[in-house]
Structure formats: structure tokens, C-alpha cells
Amino acid sequence: MKRPISNLRWWIGGVLFASTVINYIDRQTLSVLAPYLKSEFRWTNSDFAVIVISFRVAYAVGQSVAGRLLDWLGTRRGLTAGVLWYSAAAMLTSLATGLRSFAFFRFLLGTGEAANWPGATKAVSEWFPKSERGLAVALFDSGSAVGGAVAPALVVWLYAHYGSWRPVFVITGTLGLLWLCVWRWIYHRPEEHPRISEAERAMILSSREEERAEDAGQRQSWLELLRRKETWGIVLGRGLTDPVWFFVTDWFAIYLVSKGYAVADTLVGFWVPFLAADAGNFAGGWISGRLVQRGWSPVRARKAVIAVCGLGMALIAGAVLTSNLALLITAFGISTFCYAAWSTMGLALPTDLFPSHSVATVSGMGGTGAGVGTIVSTYLIGWSADRYSFEPVLLGASVVPLVATALVWLLIQERGGRDETIVLDAGNGGGGARG
């Protein structure tokens, strides 16, 4: 018998974190290189928006499709296929010759990357008790901030070292292939994992008794899930908040250049919004987890964090009032901290509200909502930046999170049944054997 790995679920959480880091390095490679590519190919902001939108279209549609496929294929096989796909697409981008080919390869990248969040969310629902899920989601979701922070230094260094952008796409694309070796070795469901201790297996399975009972029921279709207002709370909430984050990830370098700063001179400042988002992930997960341990239902705990952070995201409007780099970075940092905590709650809610055979599907539908919102916002950002400035964008980014927060509170209500059971489970657990 193989020796058990202590706290195996957190090792798996670490692997999911690494997947998200790599996912973001691959997508951020283009964003960091954007000022150089715009100069070489003479693109306008609207041209660059076309490339970004091509990714978003694939990502938006792909998340719902990937979520359904993951519920069918299983987490291990589904994420394997997704990472293989987007790693190949990232490396193929090195062959691009202009606007159309860049848009095509970004479409392929978005198709593959769409599997990451539904897959990671499903893995969390399989491996973590309810009281730990907020922190587990925070762990893997924080990889987006870390990947976004690492990418500028890595990509700029590779570009300077090779004197060309083509090798950069090849090198960053290989990271996913290395990750797959670890994933295939470490990930199995708790019921069948050869390296899990019996105590940890019993803890995980006992915390999922209610979910296993619900899993015995008939699988719900997309239409049936869309009839639930909770689904719409998740879809609309993410559809209005994710564009704020993707404005930072896709446009931040171009925004700083528009303010008169060179990309190479702002690398330290470039890190701040991403590191702030990393802290926000864990802050949201930790706070909601503590509230659950104190007897709050998971839904109530998530909504409390969402309410506070929806207000905090509005502070991005402060960037309109200054051109000072430190103050700009601070405004973006506060907003991304609050966004990340809000997002962690939005990603955790499907695990609280739906049976495990529907978690990836609902998570994917939320991702599609986020994708649609981001496609619209990307077009508007490019249009506004070319004709006016980024100021209307910042003002809009301060308002939509407030609308998103209100919708979550209106559409996702606490009620009896599953949520009452969650309260009992969470209240019995502390931080240990039961969630």
C-alpha cells in the first residue's frame, strides 16, 4: 500500500493554484507585449480590442460547454484536455503574422482556457468540506493574480533576452505541459485516491452526505438550471464584475502608456493590482470561512463579503482624479483587492447552492455571463480609448460592481432545504473534520 500524503486536499488545491497561474501567464503574454505589437503592426486600440474579443467570445461560449463536459468527463480528464488544448494554442501564437492570425490563435486559446475555472470549482466541491471551500476557491483563484503579477517581469525579460516576441509565446506555452505531468499523478477522486489517508477520506465523504443524496436525483438540464433565480444571480453577478478585472489584465499596460509611462519603468507598480488581488482572494475566503465556522450559512457568509467588496470596487473611480503613478496604482490595487474577494465568493456560491453533478455546469454558465459582459466592455473600452480617453471606462467600472452586488442580494436568497442543512453541517465542524 502506498504511503498516504498528509492533508492531500491542500496539495491538490496547490496544483489547481499552479494551473491558474499558468493559465494567466499564457493569456497575459499578449497583454504585456501589446505596446510592442501595436507599434510593430500599427494597430489602434480598436484593432487590439478585436484580438481581445476573439479570446472572449471563445472563452464565453467555452465555459458553459466546458462546464457541461467536465460534469460528464470528470475533473481529471476534463482539465487534462483543457490544458493540453490551451498550451498548444499558446505556442502556436508564435506563428501569427497579423491581426487576423492573432485573433484566430487567441480564439483557440480562449476555447481551451475556458475549462480552468469550472474544472477547479468542481475539484473543490469533490475534495473540500463546506467550511473550507471559500479558502480553497481563494487558493486556486489567487493564481490569476499571481500569474498576472509574474507575467510582466517574465515576458519583458524574455522579450529583451531574445529580441523577438515569437519565442516568448513558445516558452510560456510549455508551462502547461509540465503542469500536466503533476496533475495526472496527483488527481483522483477521494473515493479512489491511492495516496489519501483513511481519516481524510472519511472526513471528506461524511461532509458530502447531503450532496451525495442530491446526486442520486436526475441531472438538471441547462434550461432547468436557468429557471432558478440563483443561477441568474451567479451569471449576472459575474457578468458585471469580471469586466473590471479584465480591464486591468488586458488594458493596464496600455492604460499606463496612455498616461505617459513606459512599460519597462512601471514593472514594480504593475505588480501591485495583481498582488492586491491575491490578498483579496484569501481575505474573502478566510472571512467567509470564519463566518461559516461561527454558525453562519455559507450563502449568508458569501453575501456579506460581496456587499462590502462591491462598495470597495467602486474606488477605482479615484484614478480619474490623478496622473500620479503611486495614486493610480493605489486606486487600482484597492479595487482589485475587493474584486478578488467578491469573485472568490461568486465562484464558491455554486458549490453552496447546487448538487455536485451541476457545480461545473453552473460555474461554466457564470463564466459565460462573465465572458459576454467582458466582450461588450472590451469593445466599449477600445472605442472610448480611441475617441475620448480611459476616464469614461474608469467611471463605468466604478458603477457596475454596485449593480452586480444588488443583483446577487436580490436573486440569491436564503431559504430552507439545502441551505438549512449547510448551516447544521458548518456549525458542527469548527475547522476540522466536518464542514
VEXDREN-2710 file (C-alpha; in Angstrom, 1 decimal):
% VEXDREN-2710
k/r/px/py/pz
1/MET/0.0/0.0/0.0
2/LYS/1.3/3.4/-0.9
3/ARG/2.1/5.9/1.9
4/PRO/-0.7/8.4/2.4
5/ILE/0.0/12.1/1.8
6/SER/-0.9/14.2/4.7
7/ASN/-3.6/16.9/4.0
8/LEU/-3.8/15.7/0.4
9/ARG/-6.7/18.0/-0.4
10/TRP/-4.5/21.1/0.1
11/TRP/-1.8/19.6/-2.1
12/ILE/-4.5/19.3/-4.8
13/GLY/-5.5/22.8/-4.0
14/GLY/-1.9/23.9/-4.7
15/VAL/-1.9/22.1/-8.0
16/LEU/-5.1/23.9/-9.0
17/PHE/-3.4/27.2/-8.0
18/ALA/-0.5/26.4/-10.3
19/SER/-2.9/25.7/-13.1
20/THR/-4.4/29.1/-12.7
21/VAL/-1.0/30.8/-12.6
22/ILE/0.0/29.2/-15.8
23/ASN/-3.4/30.0/-17.4
24/TYR/-2.9/33.6/-16.7
25/ILE/0.7/33.7/-17.8
26/ASP/-0.4/32.4/-21.1
27/ARG/-3.2/34.9/-21.6
28/GLN/-1.2/37.8/-20.1
29/THR/1.7/37.3/-22.6
30/LEU/-0.2/39.1/-25.3
31/SER/-1.3/41.9/-22.9
32/VAL/2.2/42.6/-21.8
33/LEU/3.5/42.5/-25.3
34/ALA/0.6/44.7/-26.6
35/PRO/2.5/48.0/-26.7
36/TYR/5.3/46.4/-28.7
37/LEU/2.9/44.6/-31.0
38/LYS/0.8/47.7/-31.5
39/SER/3.9/49.5/-32.7
40/GLU/5.1/46.7/-34.9
41/PHE/1.8/46.0/-36.6
42/ARG/0.4/49.6/-36.3
43/TRP/-2.7/48.6/-34.5
44/THR/-5.2/51.0/-33.0
45/ASN/-6.8/50.3/-29.6
46/SER/-9.9/49.2/-31.6
47/ASP/-7.7/46.7/-33.5
48/PHE/-6.3/45.3/-30.3
49/ALA/-9.9/45.1/-28.9
50/VAL/-10.7/42.8/-31.8
51/ILE/-8.0/40.4/-30.7
52/VAL/-9.1/40.5/-27.1
53/ILE/-12.7/40.0/-28.1
54/SER/-11.8/36.9/-30.2
55/PHE/-10.5/35.4/-27.0
56/ARG/-13.5/36.5/-25.0
57/VAL/-16.0/35.0/-27.5
58/ALA/-14.4/31.6/-27.3
59/TYR/-14.0/31.9/-23.5
60/ALA/-17.6/32.9/-23.0
61/VAL/-19.1/30.1/-25.0
62/GLY/-16.4/27.7/-24.0
63/GLN/-17.1/28.0/-20.2
64/SER/-20.7/26.7/-20.5
65/VAL/-19.6/23.9/-22.9
66/ALA/-16.5/23.1/-20.7
67/GLY/-18.6/23.0/-17.6
68/ARG/-21.0/20.5/-19.1
69/LEU/-18.2/18.4/-20.5
70/LEU/-16.4/18.4/-17.1
71/ASP/-19.6/17.2/-15.3
72/TRP/-19.7/14.4/-18.0
73/LEU/-16.0/13.5/-18.4
74/GLY/-14.9/14.1/-14.8
75/THR/-12.4/16.6/-13.4
76/ARG/-9.2/14.7/-14.1
77/ARG/-9.9/14.0/-17.8
78/GLY/-11.6/17.3/-18.4
79/LEU/-8.9/19.5/-17.1
80/THR/-6.3/17.4/-18.9
81/ALA/-7.9/18.1/-22.2
82/GLY/-8.3/21.8/-21.5
83/VAL/-4.7/22.4/-20.5
84/LEU/-3.4/20.4/-23.5
85/TRP/-5.5/22.5/-25.8
86/TYR/-4.6/25.9/-24.5
87/SER/-0.9/25.1/-24.1
88/ALA/-0.8/24.2/-27.8
89/ALA/-2.7/27.3/-28.8
90/ALA/-0.4/29.5/-26.8
91/MET/2.7/28.1/-28.5
92/LEU/1.0/28.3/-32.0
93/THR/0.6/32.1/-31.4
94/SER/4.3/32.4/-32.2
95/LEU/3.3/31.7/-35.9
96/ALA/1.0/34.8/-36.1
97/THR/1.6/37.3/-38.9
98/GLY/-1.0/39.9/-38.3
99/LEU/-4.4/40.9/-36.9
100/ARG/-6.4/38.0/-38.2
101/SER/-4.0/35.3/-37.3
102/PHE/-3.5/36.8/-33.8
103/ALA/-7.3/36.8/-33.4
104/PHE/-7.5/33.2/-34.6
105/PHE/-4.9/31.9/-32.2
106/ARG/-6.4/33.9/-29.3
107/PHE/-9.8/32.2/-30.1
108/LEU/-8.1/28.8/-29.8
109/LEU/-6.5/29.9/-26.5
110/GLY/-9.9/31.0/-25.1
111/THR/-11.5/27.7/-26.1
112/GLY/-9.0/25.7/-24.0
113/GLU/-8.6/28.1/-21.1
114/ALA/-12.4/28.1/-20.5
115/ALA/-12.1/24.7/-18.7
116/ASN/-9.9/26.0/-15.9
117/TRP/-12.5/27.7/-13.6
118/PRO/-15.3/25.2/-13.9
119/GLY/-12.8/22.4/-13.5
120/ALA/-11.2/23.9/-10.4
121/THR/-14.5/24.7/-8.9
122/LYS/-15.7/21.1/-9.4
123/ALA/-12.4/19.8/-7.9
124/VAL/-13.1/21.9/-4.8
125/SER/-16.6/20.5/-4.5
126/GLU/-15.2/17.0/-4.7
127/TRP/-12.3/17.5/-2.2
128/PHE/-13.2/20.1/0.4
129/PRO/-15.8/20.3/3.1
130/LYS/-18.1/23.3/3.0
131/SER/-16.4/25.3/5.7
132/GLU/-13.1/25.1/3.7
133/ARG/-14.4/25.8/0.2
134/GLY/-14.2/29.5/0.4
135/LEU/-10.5/29.3/1.3
136/ALA/-9.9/26.5/-1.3
137/VAL/-11.5/28.6/-4.0
138/ALA/-9.4/31.6/-2.9
139/LEU/-6.3/29.5/-3.2
140/PHE/-6.9/28.4/-6.9
141/ASP/-8.4/31.8/-7.9
142/SER/-5.4/33.7/-6.4
143/GLY/-3.4/32.1/-9.2
144/SER/-4.9/34.6/-11.6
145/ALA/-3.3/37.5/-9.5
146/VAL/0.0/35.7/-9.2
147/GLY/0.1/34.8/-12.9
148/GLY/-0.8/38.4/-13.7
149/ALA/2.0/39.7/-11.5
150/VAL/4.6/37.2/-12.7
151/ALA/3.8/37.7/-16.4
152/PRO/5.1/41.3/-16.9
153/ALA/8.6/40.6/-15.5
154/LEU/8.8/37.2/-17.2
155/VAL/7.5/38.3/-20.6
156/VAL/9.5/41.6/-20.7
157/TRP/12.7/39.7/-19.7
158/LEU/12.2/37.0/-22.3
159/TYR/11.4/39.7/-25.0
160/ALA/14.6/41.6/-24.1
161/HIS/16.6/38.4/-24.0
162/TYR/15.5/37.0/-27.4
163/GLY/14.8/40.4/-29.1
164/SER/11.6/38.9/-30.5
165/TRP/8.1/38.2/-29.3
166/ARG/7.8/34.8/-31.0
167/PRO/9.9/32.7/-28.6
168/VAL/8.1/34.2/-25.7
169/PHE/4.8/32.5/-26.7
170/VAL/6.5/29.2/-27.2
171/ILE/8.2/29.3/-23.8
172/THR/5.2/30.4/-21.8
173/GLY/3.1/27.8/-23.6
174/THR/5.2/24.9/-22.5
175/LEU/4.4/25.5/-18.8
176/GLY/1.0/23.9/-19.1
177/LEU/2.6/20.7/-20.5
178/LEU/4.9/20.5/-17.4
179/TRP/1.9/21.0/-15.1
180/LEU/0.0/18.1/-16.7
181/CYS/2.7/15.6/-15.5
182/VAL/1.9/16.6/-11.9
183/TRP/-1.8/16.7/-12.4
184/ARG/-2.1/13.2/-13.9
185/TRP/-0.1/11.9/-11.0
186/ILE/-1.9/13.6/-8.1
187/TYR/-5.5/13.9/-9.0
188/HIS/-8.2/11.3/-8.4
189/ARG/-11.5/11.5/-6.7
190/PRO/-11.3/11.0/-2.9
191/GLU/-13.2/7.7/-3.1
192/GLU/-10.5/6.1/-5.2
193/HIS/-7.3/8.0/-4.5
194/PRO/-4.4/5.7/-3.6
195/ARG/-2.5/8.2/-1.5
196/ILE/-5.3/9.6/0.7
197/SER/-5.4/8.7/4.4
198/GLU/-8.5/6.9/5.7
199/ALA/-9.2/9.8/8.2
200/GLU/-9.1/12.4/5.4
201/ARG/-11.2/10.3/3.1
202/ALA/-13.8/9.7/5.9
203/MET/-13.9/13.5/6.7
204/ILE/-14.4/14.5/3.0
205/LEU/-17.1/11.8/2.3
206/SER/-19.0/12.5/5.5
207/SER/-19.2/16.2/4.7
208/ARG/-20.7/15.3/1.3
209/GLU/-23.5/13.1/2.6
210/GLU/-26.2/15.6/1.7
211/GLU/-24.7/16.3/-1.7
212/ARG/-24.5/12.5/-2.5
213/ALA/-28.2/12.2/-1.7
214/GLU/-28.9/15.0/-4.1
215/ASP/-26.6/13.5/-6.8
216/ALA/-28.9/10.5/-6.8
217/GLY/-31.6/12.7/-8.4
218/GLN/-31.9/13.4/-12.1
219/ARG/-29.3/15.6/-13.7
220/GLN/-30.7/19.1/-14.4
221/SER/-30.5/20.5/-18.0
222/TRP/-29.3/23.9/-18.8
223/LEU/-32.9/25.1/-19.2
224/GLU/-33.9/23.8/-15.8
225/LEU/-30.9/25.5/-14.2
226/LEU/-31.7/28.7/-15.9
227/ARG/-35.2/28.7/-14.4
228/ARG/-33.6/29.1/-11.0
229/LYS/-33.0/32.7/-9.9
230/GLU/-29.9/31.6/-8.1
231/THR/-28.3/30.7/-11.4
232/TRP/-29.1/34.2/-12.7
233/GLY/-27.6/35.8/-9.6
234/ILE/-24.3/34.0/-10.3
235/VAL/-24.4/34.7/-14.1
236/LEU/-25.3/38.4/-13.8
237/GLY/-23.1/39.0/-10.9
238/ARG/-20.0/37.7/-12.7
239/GLY/-21.1/39.3/-15.9
240/LEU/-20.9/42.7/-14.3
241/THR/-17.8/42.3/-12.1
242/ASP/-15.4/40.3/-14.3
243/PRO/-15.1/43.1/-16.9
244/VAL/-13.5/45.3/-14.2
245/TRP/-10.8/42.6/-13.6
246/PHE/-10.2/42.0/-17.3
247/PHE/-9.9/45.8/-17.9
248/VAL/-6.9/45.5/-15.6
249/THR/-5.4/42.3/-17.1
250/ASP/-6.0/43.3/-20.8
251/TRP/-5.5/47.0/-20.8
252/PHE/-3.4/48.0/-17.8
253/ALA/-0.1/48.3/-19.7
254/ILE/-1.8/50.3/-22.5
255/TYR/-3.5/52.5/-19.9
256/LEU/-0.2/53.3/-18.2
257/VAL/1.4/54.1/-21.6
258/SER/-1.5/56.5/-22.3
259/LYS/-0.6/58.2/-19.0
260/GLY/2.9/58.8/-20.3
261/TYR/4.7/55.9/-18.5
262/ALA/6.9/53.3/-20.2
263/VAL/6.1/49.6/-19.6
264/ALA/9.7/48.8/-18.5
265/ASP/9.6/51.7/-16.0
266/THR/6.4/50.6/-14.3
267/LEU/7.0/46.9/-13.6
268/VAL/7.0/47.3/-9.9
269/GLY/3.8/49.3/-10.0
270/PHE/2.3/46.8/-12.4
271/TRP/2.5/44.1/-9.8
272/VAL/0.5/46.0/-7.2
273/PRO/-3.1/45.4/-8.5
274/PHE/-2.3/41.7/-9.0
275/LEU/-0.7/41.2/-5.6
276/ALA/-3.6/43.1/-4.1
277/ALA/-6.0/40.8/-5.9
278/ASP/-4.0/37.8/-4.5
279/ALA/-4.5/39.2/-0.9
280/GLY/-8.2/39.8/-1.7
281/ASN/-8.8/36.2/-2.7
282/PHE/-7.5/34.9/0.6
283/ALA/-9.2/37.7/2.6
284/GLY/-12.6/36.8/1.1
285/GLY/-12.1/33.1/1.6
286/TRP/-10.8/33.4/5.1
287/ILE/-13.5/35.8/6.3
288/SER/-16.3/33.7/4.8
289/GLY/-14.8/30.5/6.2
290/ARG/-14.6/32.1/9.7
291/LEU/-18.3/33.2/9.5
292/VAL/-19.3/29.7/8.5
293/GLN/-17.4/28.2/11.4
294/ARG/-19.3/30.7/13.7
295/GLY/-22.6/29.3/12.5
296/TRP/-23.5/31.4/9.5
297/SER/-24.8/29.6/6.5
298/PRO/-22.3/29.7/3.6
299/VAL/-24.7/31.7/1.4
300/ARG/-25.1/34.3/4.1
301/ALA/-21.3/34.5/4.7
302/ARG/-20.6/34.9/0.9
303/LYS/-23.2/37.6/0.5
304/ALA/-21.8/39.6/3.5
305/VAL/-18.3/39.7/1.8
306/ILE/-19.9/40.5/-1.5
307/ALA/-21.7/43.5/0.0
308/VAL/-18.6/45.1/1.5
309/CYS/-16.4/44.4/-1.6
310/GLY/-18.9/45.7/-4.1
311/LEU/-18.6/49.1/-2.4
312/GLY/-14.8/48.8/-2.4
313/MET/-14.6/48.1/-6.1
314/ALA/-16.2/51.5/-6.8
315/LEU/-13.0/53.2/-5.6
316/ILE/-11.4/52.6/-9.0
317/ALA/-13.0/55.9/-10.0
318/GLY/-10.3/57.6/-7.9
319/ALA/-7.9/57.0/-10.8
320/VAL/-9.7/59.6/-12.8
321/LEU/-8.6/62.4/-10.4
322/THR/-4.8/61.9/-10.7
323/SER/-1.9/61.2/-13.0
324/ASN/0.5/60.4/-10.1
325/LEU/1.7/56.8/-10.6
326/ALA/1.6/55.9/-6.9
327/LEU/-2.0/57.1/-6.5
328/LEU/-3.1/55.4/-9.8
329/ILE/-1.6/52.1/-8.6
330/THR/-3.3/52.5/-5.2
331/ALA/-6.7/53.1/-6.7
332/PHE/-6.3/50.0/-8.9
333/GLY/-5.0/48.0/-6.0
334/ILE/-7.9/48.7/-3.7
335/SER/-10.3/47.9/-6.5
336/THR/-8.7/44.6/-7.5
337/PHE/-8.4/43.5/-3.8
338/CYS/-12.1/44.0/-3.4
339/TYR/-12.8/42.4/-6.8
340/ALA/-10.8/39.3/-5.9
341/ALA/-12.7/38.8/-2.6
342/TRP/-16.0/39.4/-4.4
343/SER/-15.0/36.9/-7.2
344/THR/-14.0/34.2/-4.7
345/MET/-17.5/34.4/-3.2
346/GLY/-19.1/34.3/-6.7
347/LEU/-17.0/31.2/-7.5
348/ALA/-17.9/29.5/-4.2
349/LEU/-21.6/30.0/-4.4
350/PRO/-22.3/27.2/-7.0
351/THR/-20.8/24.7/-4.5
352/ASP/-23.1/26.0/-1.8
353/LEU/-26.3/26.2/-3.9
354/PHE/-26.2/23.2/-6.4
355/PRO/-25.5/19.5/-6.2
356/SER/-22.0/18.4/-7.3
357/HIS/-23.2/17.0/-10.6
358/SER/-24.3/20.5/-11.6
359/VAL/-21.5/22.6/-10.0
360/ALA/-19.2/22.7/-13.1
361/THR/-22.2/23.4/-15.3
362/VAL/-23.4/26.4/-13.2
363/SER/-19.9/27.6/-12.8
364/GLY/-19.4/27.5/-16.6
365/MET/-22.7/29.3/-17.1
366/GLY/-21.4/32.0/-14.7
367/GLY/-18.2/32.1/-16.8
368/THR/-20.3/32.6/-20.0
369/GLY/-22.0/35.5/-18.3
370/ALA/-18.7/37.0/-17.4
371/GLY/-17.5/36.4/-21.0
372/VAL/-20.5/38.2/-22.5
373/GLY/-20.0/41.1/-20.2
374/THR/-16.3/41.3/-20.9
375/ILE/-16.9/41.2/-24.7
376/VAL/-19.2/44.2/-24.5
377/SER/-16.9/46.1/-22.2
378/THR/-13.8/45.3/-24.3
379/TYR/-15.4/46.8/-27.4
380/LEU/-16.5/49.9/-25.4
381/ILE/-13.0/50.3/-23.9
382/GLY/-11.3/50.2/-27.3
383/TRP/-13.9/52.6/-28.7
384/SER/-13.7/55.0/-25.8
385/ALA/-9.9/55.0/-25.6
386/ASP/-9.6/55.8/-29.3
387/ARG/-12.2/58.6/-29.4
388/TYR/-12.1/60.0/-25.9
389/SER/-10.0/58.6/-23.1
390/PHE/-9.9/55.9/-20.4
391/GLU/-11.8/58.1/-18.0
392/PRO/-15.4/57.1/-19.0
393/VAL/-14.2/53.4/-18.7
394/LEU/-13.0/54.0/-15.1
395/LEU/-16.3/55.7/-14.1
396/GLY/-18.2/52.8/-15.6
397/ALA/-16.0/50.3/-13.8
398/SER/-16.9/52.0/-10.5
399/VAL/-20.7/51.7/-11.1
400/VAL/-21.3/48.2/-12.5
401/PRO/-20.0/46.3/-9.3
402/LEU/-22.7/48.1/-7.3
403/VAL/-25.3/46.8/-9.7
404/ALA/-23.8/43.3/-9.6
405/THR/-23.9/43.3/-5.8
406/ALA/-27.5/44.4/-5.7
407/LEU/-28.5/41.6/-8.1
408/VAL/-26.8/38.9/-6.1
409/TRP/-28.6/40.1/-2.9
410/LEU/-31.9/40.2/-4.7
411/LEU/-31.7/36.9/-6.6
412/ILE/-29.8/34.6/-4.2
413/GLN/-31.9/34.4/-1.0
414/GLU/-31.5/32.1/2.0
415/ARG/-34.3/29.6/2.4
416/GLY/-35.0/26.2/3.8
417/GLY/-33.9/22.8/2.5
418/ARG/-30.3/22.5/1.3
419/ASP/-29.2/25.8/2.9
420/GLU/-30.5/24.8/6.4
421/THR/-28.6/21.5/6.1
422/ILE/-25.4/23.5/5.3
423/VAL/-25.9/25.6/8.4
424/LEU/-26.0/22.4/10.5
425/ASP/-23.0/20.9/8.9
426/ALA/-21.0/24.1/9.2
427/GLY/-22.0/24.6/12.8
428/ASN/-20.8/21.2/13.8
429/GLY/-17.4/21.4/12.2
430/GLY/-15.1/24.1/13.5
431/GLY/-12.2/24.0/11.1
432/GLY/-11.6/20.3/11.3
433/ALA/-13.2/17.0/10.5
434/ARG/-16.7/18.3/9.4
435/GLY/-17.6/21.4/7.4
END
